[in-house]
Amino acid sequence: CFVNPDMAEAKVPVAADFPGVEDVVTLNSRNTAVEAMEVLVKNQIQAAPVWDDDKKTYTGFFDVMDFLAYVTLILEKQEAGQLDSPFEFCDLKSLLQTVGALHPVALTAICNVSDCDPFYPVLPTTPLKDLMELLGNKGVHRVAVVNPDTGRVAKIISQSSITKFLYQHASAIQALKGVSLADSKIMKTEVVSVNETDTVLLAFQRMRANKLSGIAVLDSEGKLLSCVSSSDLRAVVSGKAFQFSGANVMDFVSQSRRMDSPRERPAVVTVHPDTSLFDVIGRLAATGLHRVFVTNDNHDLLGVVSLKDILRFLLLKSTD
């Protein structure tokens, strides 16, 4: 059972009951990729649905990972001398302006090009278990709750928002206070990472290749220093000029966190193998992050646990 007894007496939670983004920012299919990214930055969001006026339907989600994949592809072609109109740049803002002018691309062409955020519409009556199936087993980052009368997105429910809801209301979560992370066996021991002196481009390439929105940053001894994520790209785009060309990943992360200071986003959240699964879920719910890294007392990186891992685990527990 996922919900508390008093909630269970009323009804099983459905999509309409969950917290989520209700003032939905919508992109137009006529927007360019650069224009769409500017909208995400302005509204401090990771993704938005794309509406096609001609077809009167949604063509998908556009998120920061799609833009990261687009920019990375341009940079790779630039380095390989494959662009008909090569350009020079020293900061990310000039890169975006130049790419938008010389290499424009329709937004519909890169919606979910990262393969990280497919568009899954659900009805307000969709039950909790079906939402968890999409956000956990299907690996979807967010689902769009569509008003059946208007056909428009009324709310967006993310992995973060459903995890927070479960932490606050699910009776099954309380039982996890006695289950350590090690005992749960949900930690992934193969962690994608970059070294602190690696370039930003290499970090982006590894994120894109592994379909991850964030990866670990290690020091020269292999100890965990930080995490670089798609949120860092959004923050840097919103700020003043960042010397992007040739910059190492720790400079990029440090600059991003300074620009994103109003959100007070932690550089990285770590837990120990002995940490209870209840506390792990609580830290994810409190911070809104997509992952926590598992380290020992010497800061050696042992593994990672994501929101998807948590939701999969809870879904399996519900069938026990």
C-alpha positions as CSV (number, residue, x, y, z in Angstrom):
1,C,0.0,0.0,0.0
2,F,1.4,3.4,-1.0
3,V,-0.9,5.8,0.7
4,N,-1.7,6.5,4.3
5,P,-4.8,4.9,5.8
6,D,-6.8,8.1,6.0
7,M,-6.1,8.8,2.3
8,A,-6.9,5.2,1.3
9,E,-10.4,5.5,2.8
10,A,-11.2,8.3,0.4
11,K,-9.7,7.0,-2.9
12,V,-6.6,5.9,-4.6
13,P,-4.6,9.0,-5.7
14,V,-4.8,9.9,-9.4
15,A,-3.0,12.4,-11.6
16,A,-5.4,15.2,-10.7
17,D,-4.4,14.8,-7.0
18,F,-0.6,15.2,-7.5
19,P,1.3,18.4,-7.1
20,G,2.9,19.5,-10.4
21,V,3.5,22.5,-12.6
22,E,0.0,23.8,-13.4
23,D,0.9,27.2,-14.9
24,V,2.3,25.3,-18.0
25,V,4.7,27.1,-20.2
26,T,4.2,26.0,-23.8
27,L,6.5,26.4,-26.8
28,N,5.4,26.8,-30.4
29,S,6.7,24.5,-33.1
30,R,7.7,27.6,-35.1
31,N,10.2,28.5,-32.4
32,T,13.9,27.9,-33.1
33,A,16.0,25.8,-30.7
34,V,17.7,29.0,-29.4
35,E,14.4,30.8,-28.9
36,A,13.0,27.7,-27.0
37,M,16.1,27.5,-24.8
38,E,15.7,31.2,-23.9
39,V,12.1,30.5,-22.8
40,L,13.3,27.6,-20.6
41,V,15.9,29.9,-19.1
42,K,13.5,32.8,-18.5
43,N,11.0,30.6,-16.7
44,Q,13.7,28.5,-14.8
45,I,12.3,25.2,-16.1
46,Q,13.9,22.1,-17.5
47,A,11.4,21.3,-20.2
48,A,8.2,22.5,-21.9
49,P,5.6,20.9,-24.3
50,V,5.7,22.0,-27.9
51,W,2.4,22.8,-29.6
52,D,1.9,22.7,-33.4
53,D,-0.7,25.3,-34.4
54,D,-1.2,23.8,-37.9
55,K,-1.8,20.2,-36.6
56,K,-3.5,21.3,-33.4
57,T,-1.5,18.8,-31.4
58,Y,1.6,18.5,-29.2
59,T,4.7,17.3,-31.0
60,G,6.7,16.4,-27.9
61,F,8.7,17.9,-25.0
62,F,11.7,20.1,-25.6
63,D,14.1,20.1,-22.7
64,V,17.6,21.2,-21.8
65,M,19.1,17.8,-22.7
66,D,17.8,18.2,-26.2
67,F,19.5,21.6,-26.5
68,L,22.7,20.1,-25.0
69,A,22.7,17.4,-27.6
70,Y,22.1,20.0,-30.4
71,V,25.0,22.3,-29.2
72,T,27.3,19.3,-28.7
73,L,26.7,18.1,-32.2
74,I,27.5,21.6,-33.6
75,L,30.7,21.8,-31.5
76,E,31.8,18.3,-32.7
77,K,31.3,19.3,-36.3
78,Q,33.1,22.5,-35.7
79,E,36.1,20.6,-34.3
80,A,36.1,18.2,-37.2
81,G,36.0,21.0,-39.8
82,Q,32.6,19.7,-41.1
83,L,30.7,23.0,-41.0
84,D,30.1,24.9,-44.2
85,S,30.1,28.1,-42.1
86,P,32.7,27.7,-39.3
87,F,32.7,30.3,-36.6
88,E,34.8,31.5,-33.7
89,F,33.5,31.9,-30.2
90,C,34.8,32.5,-26.7
91,D,31.6,32.4,-24.6
92,L,28.4,30.5,-24.5
93,K,26.2,33.4,-25.4
94,S,28.1,34.2,-28.5
95,L,28.0,30.5,-29.4
96,L,24.2,30.4,-29.1
97,Q,23.8,33.5,-31.1
98,T,26.1,32.2,-33.9
99,V,24.6,28.8,-34.0
100,G,21.1,30.3,-34.2
101,A,22.1,32.5,-37.1
102,L,24.3,30.1,-39.1
103,H,22.8,26.8,-38.2
104,P,19.1,27.3,-37.4
105,V,17.0,24.2,-36.9
106,A,13.3,23.7,-36.4
107,L,12.2,22.9,-32.9
108,T,10.3,19.9,-34.0
109,A,13.5,18.4,-35.5
110,I,15.2,18.2,-32.1
111,C,12.3,17.5,-29.7
112,N,13.6,14.5,-27.7
113,V,16.7,14.3,-29.9
114,S,18.5,13.4,-26.6
115,D,16.1,10.4,-26.2
116,C,15.7,11.5,-22.6
117,D,12.2,13.0,-22.5
118,P,9.6,11.4,-24.7
119,F,6.1,12.9,-24.6
120,Y,3.6,10.8,-22.6
121,P,0.1,12.3,-22.2
122,V,-2.1,11.0,-19.4
123,L,-5.6,11.8,-18.2
124,P,-6.4,13.4,-14.8
125,T,-7.9,10.1,-13.8
126,T,-4.7,8.1,-14.4
127,P,-3.9,6.2,-11.1
128,L,-0.8,6.4,-9.1
129,K,0.6,3.0,-10.1
130,D,0.4,3.9,-13.8
131,L,2.2,7.1,-13.2
132,M,4.9,5.3,-11.4
133,E,5.2,2.8,-14.2
134,L,5.8,5.6,-16.7
135,L,8.2,7.6,-14.5
136,G,10.0,4.5,-13.1
137,N,10.1,1.6,-15.5
138,K,9.7,3.6,-18.7
139,G,12.3,6.1,-17.6
140,V,10.2,9.1,-18.5
141,H,11.3,12.3,-16.7
142,R,7.8,13.9,-16.7
143,V,4.3,13.2,-17.9
144,A,1.8,15.7,-19.3
145,V,-1.7,15.6,-17.7
146,V,-4.0,16.5,-20.6
147,N,-7.5,18.0,-20.1
148,P,-9.8,15.7,-22.0
149,D,-12.2,18.5,-22.9
150,T,-9.6,20.9,-24.4
151,G,-6.8,18.6,-25.4
152,R,-4.3,20.9,-23.8
153,V,-1.7,20.2,-21.1
154,A,-3.2,21.2,-17.7
155,K,-0.3,20.0,-15.5
156,I,3.1,18.4,-15.7
157,I,4.1,15.7,-13.1
158,S,7.8,15.0,-12.9
159,Q,9.8,12.3,-11.2
160,S,10.8,14.8,-8.5
161,S,7.2,15.9,-7.8
162,I,5.9,12.3,-7.5
163,T,8.8,11.3,-5.3
164,K,8.1,14.2,-3.0
165,F,4.4,13.3,-2.8
166,L,5.2,9.7,-2.0
167,Y,7.7,10.7,0.7
168,Q,5.1,12.9,2.4
169,H,2.0,10.6,2.0
170,A,3.0,7.0,1.3
171,S,2.8,4.6,4.2
172,A,5.2,2.2,2.5
173,I,7.9,4.9,2.7
174,Q,7.9,4.8,6.5
175,A,8.8,1.1,6.5
176,L,12.0,1.9,4.6
177,K,13.5,3.6,7.7
178,G,14.9,0.2,8.6
179,V,16.3,-0.6,5.1
180,S,19.8,0.5,4.3
181,L,20.8,1.6,0.9
182,A,23.2,-1.4,0.7
183,D,20.4,-3.8,1.7
184,S,18.0,-2.4,-0.9
185,K,20.5,-3.2,-3.7
186,I,19.3,-0.4,-5.9
187,M,22.6,1.5,-6.1
188,K,24.3,1.4,-9.5
189,T,28.1,0.9,-9.1
190,E,29.0,1.9,-12.6
191,V,29.0,5.7,-12.5
192,V,29.6,7.8,-15.5
193,S,32.1,10.6,-14.7
194,V,34.6,13.1,-15.9
195,N,37.8,14.5,-14.2
196,E,37.9,18.0,-12.9
197,T,40.4,19.0,-15.6
198,D,38.4,17.6,-18.5
199,T,36.7,20.0,-20.9
200,V,33.0,20.9,-20.7
201,L,32.5,19.5,-24.2
202,L,33.7,16.0,-23.0
203,A,31.2,16.2,-20.1
204,F,28.4,17.1,-22.5
205,Q,29.4,14.2,-24.8
206,R,29.3,11.7,-22.0
207,M,26.0,13.0,-20.8
208,R,24.5,12.7,-24.3
209,A,26.1,9.3,-25.0
210,N,24.7,7.8,-21.7
211,K,21.4,9.7,-21.8
212,L,22.0,11.2,-18.4
213,S,21.1,14.7,-17.2
214,G,24.0,14.7,-14.8
215,I,27.3,13.0,-14.2
216,A,30.0,12.9,-11.4
217,V,33.1,15.1,-11.4
218,L,36.2,13.5,-9.8
219,D,39.5,14.8,-8.6
220,S,42.9,13.4,-9.7
221,E,42.6,10.7,-7.0
222,G,39.2,9.6,-8.2
223,K,37.3,11.2,-5.2
224,L,34.0,12.9,-5.8
225,L,34.1,16.6,-6.1
226,S,30.9,17.7,-7.7
227,C,28.3,16.9,-10.3
228,V,27.8,18.6,-13.7
229,S,24.2,18.6,-15.0
230,S,21.9,20.0,-17.6
231,S,20.8,22.6,-15.0
232,D,24.3,24.1,-15.1
233,L,23.9,24.7,-18.9
234,R,20.6,26.5,-18.3
235,A,22.2,28.7,-15.5
236,V,25.2,29.7,-17.6
237,V,23.0,30.6,-20.6
238,S,21.0,32.9,-18.3
239,G,24.0,34.7,-16.9
240,K,26.8,36.9,-18.2
241,A,29.3,35.7,-20.7
242,F,31.1,32.5,-19.7
243,Q,34.5,31.7,-21.3
244,F,33.3,28.4,-22.7
245,S,36.0,27.6,-25.3
246,G,38.6,25.3,-23.7
247,A,37.1,25.7,-20.2
248,N,37.4,22.8,-17.8
249,V,34.4,21.2,-16.2
250,M,35.0,22.5,-12.7
251,D,35.3,26.1,-13.9
252,F,32.0,25.6,-15.7
253,V,30.2,24.1,-12.6
254,S,31.6,26.8,-10.3
255,Q,30.4,29.6,-12.6
256,S,27.0,28.0,-13.0
257,R,26.4,27.7,-9.2
258,R,27.4,31.4,-8.7
259,M,24.9,32.4,-11.4
260,D,22.2,30.2,-10.0
261,S,22.7,31.4,-6.4
262,P,19.1,32.5,-5.8
263,R,18.1,28.8,-6.0
264,E,20.8,27.7,-3.5
265,R,21.3,24.5,-5.4
266,P,23.7,22.1,-3.7
267,A,26.8,21.2,-5.7
268,V,26.3,17.5,-4.9
269,V,24.4,15.4,-2.4
270,T,26.1,12.3,-1.0
271,V,24.9,9.4,1.1
272,H,26.6,6.4,2.8
273,P,25.8,2.7,2.0
274,D,24.4,2.5,5.6
275,T,22.0,5.5,5.0
276,S,18.4,4.3,5.2
277,L,16.4,4.3,2.0
278,F,13.9,6.5,3.8
279,D,16.6,9.2,4.3
280,V,17.8,8.9,0.7
281,I,14.3,9.5,-0.6
282,G,13.9,12.4,1.8
283,R,17.1,14.1,0.5
284,L,15.9,13.7,-3.1
285,A,12.5,15.1,-2.2
286,A,14.0,18.0,-0.2
287,T,16.5,19.1,-2.9
288,G,14.6,18.3,-6.1
289,L,17.8,16.7,-7.4
290,H,17.6,13.7,-9.8
291,R,20.4,11.7,-8.1
292,V,22.5,11.2,-5.0
293,F,26.0,9.8,-5.1
294,V,27.1,7.1,-2.6
295,T,30.6,7.5,-1.0
296,N,32.5,6.1,1.9
297,D,34.2,8.1,4.7
298,N,37.2,8.8,2.4
299,H,34.9,10.4,-0.3
300,D,35.6,7.5,-2.7
301,L,32.8,7.2,-5.2
302,L,30.9,3.9,-4.7
303,G,27.8,4.4,-6.7
304,V,24.7,6.5,-7.6
305,V,21.0,6.3,-7.0
306,S,18.5,8.2,-9.2
307,L,14.9,9.1,-8.9
308,K,14.1,6.4,-11.5
309,D,15.9,3.8,-9.4
310,I,13.7,4.8,-6.4
311,L,10.5,4.7,-8.3
312,R,11.3,1.3,-9.8
313,F,12.1,0.0,-6.3
314,L,8.8,1.3,-4.8
315,L,6.8,-0.1,-7.8
316,L,8.3,-3.6,-7.2
317,K,7.6,-3.3,-3.4
318,S,3.9,-2.6,-4.2
319,T,3.6,-6.0,-5.9
320,D,5.2,-7.9,-3.0
